[in-house]
Amino acid sequence: MEAPAKYINPFTDFGFKRLFGEEVNKDLLIDFLNELLRENEGEITELSYMNSVQNGSTETDRKAIFDLYCVNQKGERFIVEMQKTKQAFFKDRALYYSTFPIREQGLQNNWNFELKAVYTIAILDFTFTEDQHNNKVRLEVKLTDVDTNKVFYDKLTFIYLTMPRFTKTLKELATRFDKWLYVIQNLPKLDRLPGELKETVFEKFFEAAAIAKLSQEELRDYEDSLKYYRDLKNSLDTAFDE
């Protein structure tokens, strides 16, 4: 019989928001984003969580509901989403969602059309169907010139992390970013913090993820979220087999 998990599953809604979406754990999100974006973005020193429900221009317009939405000290916006399953028009949805942080910048007085950068980051528990022969874990997309392949506009960035393609073992982790991908991918399977991850940020991550630390209400919410995740995965696996 399989032993009960000691740590919450980050792919559940409850797990993802507890680990990265709570004020007390904001430093975990900052560290993750810095490892993901430092080469392009520089150092993020502060983040503020924004309203994750964004209304359309009119009452009849469709809303956008983000998993996480935040802004850094320079006014740049970050949408961070955990995408559990494939869905129709997924890329269209990501583009549509990115228009909300763009549009809200135009609501300021005396705006001169200068925009702050917008990043949409999606952690995927699947691979793109049309991208089966690509083994890249990280896919970064910007607006480019089709003839020169040079970036035409660098303030709109989409980053997709295809988690099924991340297969490194503990011994193969070469960077801090590798370590982040490893814990996100493997957390529910672990029974302790591995020696290879003995860093302050991961010690806090594992502490926040401990199921034993949940209150009774939090445990019920987590179990409901885990059941939904498992049911969703099972239904999709069955559909794929058929």
N, C-alpha and C positions, 0 to 999 in steps of 0.2 A: 504493500500500500504506500502510495506517495505521501511523503511528509507534508504537512501544511506549509504554505509559503510564509516566510518571516517578513517579507517586504512587499509593499503595494506595487501593483502593475502600473507603470507610467503611461501605458497605452489606454488606460481607462480615463474617462472624464474626471472622475474624482482624483485619481492618482496624479494626473498631469497638472491639474490646477492646485493640488496641495503642494506639490514639489516645486512648481515654478510660478504659481499665480497668487501666492499669499505674501503679504508685506513682510512677514517675519523671515521668509525664504527668498526675498528679492535678490540677495547677493548670489544665490545659486543661478538665477536667470542671468544676472549680469556676467558672471563668470562664463557660463555657457555661450552667451552671445559674443563675448570678447574672443573666445577661442574660435568661434565660427567666423567672425567678421573683422578681426583685428587688422588683417592685411589691407582691407578696403576702407574700414571705418575708423581705425584708430582705437583708442581706449575709451570705453564707456565707463564713466565714473558714477553716474546716477541715472536711475530710471524712475518714472512715475507711471503707475497703472492708470489707464484711461477706461472710460465706460466701454465695456465689451459689446454693448448693443448700440448699433448706429442706425438711426432712422433715415429714411429716404427724404427727398426734397418735399414730398407731399404725403398726406395721410395714406394714400393708395399705393405709394411706392414701396417696393420690397425692402425690408430691413437687412442689415448685415449683422450677424452674431458671431463674433470672434471668440476663439478660446482665450487668447490673451492679446491685449492691445496696450502698448506702452509708448512713452516718449522719453528720449534721453535729454541730457543737459544742453544739447545743441538744438533741440526742437525737432529732431529727426524721429520718425514714426516707425514702429515695429509691430507687425502682426505676426504672432507665433501660433501655429496650429498643429494639433496632433490629428492626422488623418488616418483613420483606422481601416477604411475600405475604399475600394474603387467606387467612383460614382460618375454618372453621365455628366459630361461638360465640366469636369473638374478644373481644367485650365481656365475655362471661361469664368468659373466661379472665383478663382484666385484673382483674375484680372478685375472682375467686378468689385471684389472686396477692396482691392487696392485703390479704387477711385474714392472711397470714403475718406481716408486720411489725406488724400490730395485735395478733395473738395473743401474739407473743413478748414484748410489753411487759407482759402479765399474768403472766409467769413470775417477776417480781420479788417479793421478800418484802414483806409489809405494803403491798401495792398498793391504792390507794384509787380505782381505775378512771379516774384521769386519764391520758389518752393524749397522746402527742406526735403531731404531724402526720405524715401519710403521703402522699407524692406518687408517683403512677405516671406516668411520662413515656414515651410511645411515639413513636418516629420512624418514620413509615409510608412505605413505598415504593409506596403504592397509595392509592386513595380508597375511602371506605365506599360500598358499592353504593346504600344507601338515602339517601345524602347527595350525590347527583350534582349537584344544582343549587345547592349551597352552595360559594362560592368561597373560604371562609376557609382559611388555612393552619393557623392555630392554633385548636384546639377545646379549651375548658376546661370541665370538668364537675365540679359539686359537688352535694351533697344540698340540694335547695331545697324551699320551700313551694310547692305547685302553684298555690295561689290568688294569692299575693302575688309569686311569683318571687324572693322574698328567700332568701338562703342560710340554711338551717336548721342546717347543721353545716359548719364551715370547716376541719376538720382532715383531711378525706379529699378529695384532689384528683386528678383524672385529666386529663392534658394530652396531646393527640394532635397531632402535627405532620405534616400531610399534605404531604409533599415534592413530589409531582407538581404541586401548585398553586402552588409557589413558582417564579415565572418572571422575577424581577427580574434585570436586567443589572448589571454592575459599576457603571455610571454611576448606576443607580437605587438603590443601597444607601444607605439613610438612617440606619440605626442599627447598633450593634455586633451586635445580634441578627440583623439582615438579613445581616450579613457571615458570621455563623456558619452560617446556613441556606445561604448561597451556597457556602461551601467544602465543606459536607457534600454538597450536591447536585452540585457540579461538579468536585471534586478530581481524579478520574481523567482529566478532559479537559484539565487545565491542564499547562503545561510549565514554569511558574515561578510564584513568588509575585507576583501583580499589585500594581502600585503603590498601588491603592486599599486594599490590605490590609496595608500596611507598618506593622504594629504588633507589639510583642514577642510577644504570645500567638500570633498567626498565623505569625510567623517560626518559632516553636518547633513549631507544628502541622505546617507544611510539612516541617520537618526530620525530625520523627518519622515522617512519611508517606513519606519518600523510599525508593523501592524499592531504590535503589543502596546504601542503608545496611543492608539486611537481610543477615543471615548466610545461608549456604547452607541450613541447616535451616529458618530462618524463611521463606526464599523458597519452599521446597517446601511449607511449611504454608500460606503465602499463596496459592500457585498452586492448591492443593487446594481452599481456601476459595473462591477466585474461580471455579473450575470448577463447584463446587456451586451458587454463586449464579447463574451464567449458565445452567446446565442448568435450574435451578428457574424462572428467568424465561422461558426459551425454551419450556418445557413449558406454562406458564400462558398465554403469548401464543398458542401453537398451539391450546390448548383454547378460548381466547376467540374466535379466528378461526373455529374450527369451529362 
